[in-house]
């Protein structure tokens, strides 16, 4: 039996619109993925500046397994831990004991303005390599308040090439054509961020 090759890389995105920067270190081995990243967001209009650090991982099938996230503002620091159990339930802990939820059968978490998290359904469904699409519930984590809700999101392959793919992302009335590389990670998310 051959051991899975581990790929390591650091990706960085510069925000468009809201001034922010996101950088993540990725470790991929087989279907497993581990991401350790940071976002820095400048103050805009009614939102104060904040920084976010996170660590997340998937299982061998590429399905989300856990997220630890910390948000720091000038006034306070908040943290949250979100874990998906083998039986499909979710445990959410804000430091006061874990709450359990089914979150409508969601398999993954999406974090507001963090392009890293778009890669997980794209990679799990292999949408960066072959045509396909899926509509799914996702646990959506808002920043900087760490509120959680379930959103319905759709990912659909528009085109593929040797360099990657274009995948349409839709949620509610919002749509965007994401350009991803051959590993499924976002290169360009129009209006949100572009890789540098």
Helices and strands as residue ranges (DSSP letters): E 6-15, E 20-29, E 32-41, E 50-58, E 64-72, E 77-84, E 90-93, E 98-101, G 103-105, E 109-111, G 115-117, H 118-124, E 133-141, E 148-161, E 164-171, E 174-181, E 186-189, E 193-195
